[in-house]
Amino acid sequence: MIDRRGFIGATVAGGLGAVAAASGCAPEGGSDDPAAGAAGDAGAAAAVPPFELDEVTVDELQASMASGERTARSIAEMYLERIEALDGQGPELRSIIETNPDALAIADELDAERAAGHVRGPLHGIPVALKDNIDTHDRMTTTAGSLALEGSIPPQDSFVAARLREAGAIVAAKANLSEWAYFRGIRATSGWSARGGQCRNPYALDRNPCGSSSGSGVAASANLCALTVGTETGGSIMCPSSSNGIVGIKPTVGLWSRAGVIPISHSQDTAGPMCRTVRDAAALLGACTGVDPRDPATAASEGRAHADYTQFLDPAGLQGARIGVVRSFPGFDPRVLALFDEAIEAMRAEGAVIVDPANMDAAAWNDPLSLVLLEYEFKAGLNAYLAGLGPDAPVKSLAEVIEFNERNAEREMPHFCQERLIASESRGPLTDPEYLNAVATIQRANREDGIDRLAREHDLDAIVAPTRDLPWPTDHIKGDRLDGGSSAAPAAIAGYPDITVPMGFVRGLPAGVSFFGPAWTEPTLLRIAYAYEQATNQRRAPTFATTLG
């Protein structure tokens, strides 16, 4: 099974090795610079003190503010102290790139509003961390983890950040990520960026946090923030959510605006919630919906989006639900499959009608044309984004990013190179027949002939599969392990919704189960995912073990 990360690592065109050598990076894995934070060299993890807000939910935080027990400021202070204690020291999670210097002042303003009798909604006074490819027009920067964009402050908020501020959320931090959302080199390491170093899995610090939204996943799991937001193109919400034991929602493309998000693919990109519970994720999901003229894809959400997705949560939501079980995703550890079988039986016990198997054609998501699409769209999208930063942008094109990395190879490319950037730069315009064929072919295979067909033929409410194989040891010499199972690709390529929920542990490492379906079926998927979560309660806080025997 090869998802987007697999395509990036495995479908290497001839000549890329020579390109890598010419780029001046260290193709055999350079020395570990201090910022890299290579997993395993810190020795025994520091003791993690008890945390008053461990596993607290949005509803519980709101209740404590309503009663006067806590304030938005006291909550923000506790999370900022937690970040200080665990992220750059102690277990050195490296999940946060920077915190908002105005967070406490914003909290004070929101407390004043509450005291005056005005509460904006369920997110009023709730701290949120955004992945560092989501624009904020404040004193934080937006860099996709790259030194090439160091110091960049976009001219306006992303739609997501603006909606969160309108809802009363405190945009408290920027989360680390795989640099350029994992679209840089063919032997990349998930969770590493030149600005943030190597993000670590809080269940075992020598294990990888997975996916480009690694910092968002780790920060949510380790209780460094109440809520986090990630982005996905081909598994980058699903994988880190599964690997860090949290709930992740990849919405239908167009439900959340992508305006102000550093892009890879306008066909597949979307931001989405990464939280500890389905209810928290549903509350966050509704806060960021809306039609945005800056993102034409959101026009399709008119009449389909909801401002409150918590209304669809039903602990009896599995009763009578028709669930299709996909067994055609290879590469999963047998112990993960055993957990999956237990998850299916739990759904059956809650009254679900199980259709097993309800398989999909592996050729649909393994088509090499998927990478062709990404390379074309990344070049077009990134150049447009950089142009939108204005004349003072530190770099103004993909070509300038490549040149910057070559000039700063010691800091930017100590572990892996930039073959994906170079391949993308070589692509032509979006009118090229090769690109148009790639879009039509892979979308048809994963939409009409894939998820839509499967749901229609079996009259399914949801399709389920294991989310991702177990977290692997972080390795800056060999890069990521790309042979593990993943079910994220079909929904990602189709632009359809996908929700992952914790389903258990294998020797202390978490694994998730995914619920996906046709476009705009978030209400149904949330109803089913919530019922599964309530029936099984598999979420457990991380242990911060140095390693697992």
BELPE-V787040 format. One record per residue. PHI is phi as a letter, one per 30 degrees, with the letter a starting at -180 (none if undefined). Layout:
((PHI) (PHI))
//
This chain:
((none) (b) (c) (e) (d) (d) (e) (d) (d) (c) (c) (c) (d) (e) (j) (d) (d) (d) (d) (d) (d) (d) (d) (i) (d) (c) (d) (c) (i) (d) (d) (d) (d) (e) (d) (d) (h) (e) (d) (j) (d) (c) (i) (d) (d) (d) (d) (c) (d) (e) (b) (e) (c) (e) (i) (d) (c) (d) (d) (d) (d) (d) (d) (d) (d) (d) (d) (i) (d) (b) (b) (e) (d) (d) (d) (d) (d) (d) (d) (d) (d) (d) (d) (d) (d) (c) (c) (c) (b) (h) (d) (h) (d) (h) (c) (c) (d) (a) (c) (d) (d) (c) (e) (d) (d) (d) (d) (d) (d) (d) (d) (d) (d) (d) (d) (d) (j) (c) (c) (d) (l) (d) (c) (d) (i) (c) (d) (b) (c) (c) (e) (d) (b) (c) (d) (b) (c) (a) (d) (c) (c) (b) (b) (h) (i) (c) (d) (d) (c) (e) (i) (d) (c) (d) (d) (a) (d) (d) (e) (d) (d) (d) (d) (d) (d) (d) (d) (j) (d) (c) (d) (c) (a) (c) (c) (d) (a) (d) (e) (h) (h) (i) (c) (b) (b) (d) (b) (d) (c) (e) (i) (c) (b) (d) (d) (c) (i) (c) (d) (c) (d) (d) (d) (a) (d) (d) (c) (d) (d) (i) (i) (d) (d) (d) (d) (d) (d) (d) (d) (d) (d) (d) (i) (d) (a) (d) (b) (b) (b) (c) (b) (b) (c) (a) (k) (d) (c) (d) (d) (d) (d) (d) (d) (c) (i) (b) (c) (b) (b) (c) (d) (e) (e) (j) (d) (c) (d) (c) (e) (i) (c) (e) (c) (c) (b) (d) (d) (b) (d) (a) (d) (a) (d) (b) (b) (d) (b) (d) (d) (d) (d) (d) (d) (d) (e) (d) (d) (c) (d) (k) (d) (b) (e) (d) (b) (e) (d) (d) (e) (d) (d) (e) (i) (c) (d) (b) (d) (b) (c) (d) (d) (c) (d) (b) (d) (c) (d) (d) (d) (i) (d) (c) (c) (c) (c) (c) (c) (c) (c) (d) (j) (d) (e) (e) (d) (d) (d) (d) (d) (d) (d) (d) (d) (d) (d) (d) (d) (d) (d) (d) (j) (d) (c) (c) (c) (b) (d) (b) (d) (c) (d) (e) (d) (d) (c) (c) (d) (d) (d) (e) (d) (e) (e) (d) (d) (d) (d) (d) (e) (d) (d) (d) (d) (d) (d) (d) (d) (d) (d) (j) (d) (c) (e) (d) (b) (b) (a) (e) (e) (d) (d) (e) (d) (e) (d) (d) (d) (c) (d) (d) (c) (d) (b) (d) (c) (a) (c) (b) (e) (d) (d) (d) (d) (d) (d) (d) (d) (d) (d) (d) (c) (d) (e) (e) (d) (d) (d) (d) (e) (d) (d) (d) (d) (d) (d) (c) (c) (e) (c) (c) (d) (d) (d) (d) (d) (d) (d) (c) (h) (c) (d) (a) (c) (b) (a) (d) (d) (a) (d) (d) (e) (c) (d) (d) (b) (d) (c) (c) (i) (d) (d) (c) (c) (d) (d) (a) (c) (d) (d) (e) (d) (d) (d) (d) (i) (c) (d) (b) (b) (c) (b) (e) (b) (k) (b) (b) (h) (j) (c) (d) (b) (b) (c) (c) (c) (b) (a) (d) (e) (i) (c) (e) (e) (d) (d) (d) (e) (d) (d) (d) (d) (d) (e) (d) (d) (c) (h) (d) (d) (b) (d) (d) (c) (h) (d) (d) (a) (b) (d))
//
